[in-house]
Structure formats: structure tokens, C-alpha cells
């Protein structure tokens, strides 16, 4: 894939990543993946504290007692998304870090 950057963006890359301008897009993508990972981890921590359970335990509890409020079901969906997001971001970061760029 080839990306054409305006001279203004190229100048910003030189300012932000002196000597590594050619890797600036990779660096920015890595930073965004880590930011999203941190966001998903914070969501997971929030729900762990809220329910005083980890996700697998909460999931098991939901299976045993299916009559929950809308809030609890909504939290379940959000928590599941956070868990999936954590796994997905970790895989993408590892994949990007294993690549060699010149």
C-alpha cells in the first residue's frame, strides 16, 4: 500500500518523529491500538469492580439466572465487547510489533 502525504503532514511527521519519519504511520497506528487497549482494559476494570466478579464468573451467573434488568444485560454486552477488544488489540499490537519495517 502506498500513501501520499501532503507537505504539511510530512512536516508534522518530521517534527513528531525526527529521524523516523518513514515509520510515523506505524508509530501512530501502534499508539492508537494501545490507546484502545487501555480503554477496553479500563472498561473491564470498571465492570469487575461494579459486580465484584471477573467476566467469566459474571457470564456464568448470567446463565444461571437469566432474568436480569436491562442495565445488567447492557453491561454484559459492553463487558463482552471490552474483553473481545482487549484480545483483538493485543493480537494487532503483537502482529505489528513482529513486522520489520525499513
Secondary structure, DSSP 8 states (H G I E B T S, - for coil): ------HHHHHHHHHHSTT-GGGHHHHHHHHHHHHHHHHHHHHHHHHHHHHTS-HHHHHHHHHH-----HHHHHHHHHHHHHHHHHHHHHHHHHHHHHS---
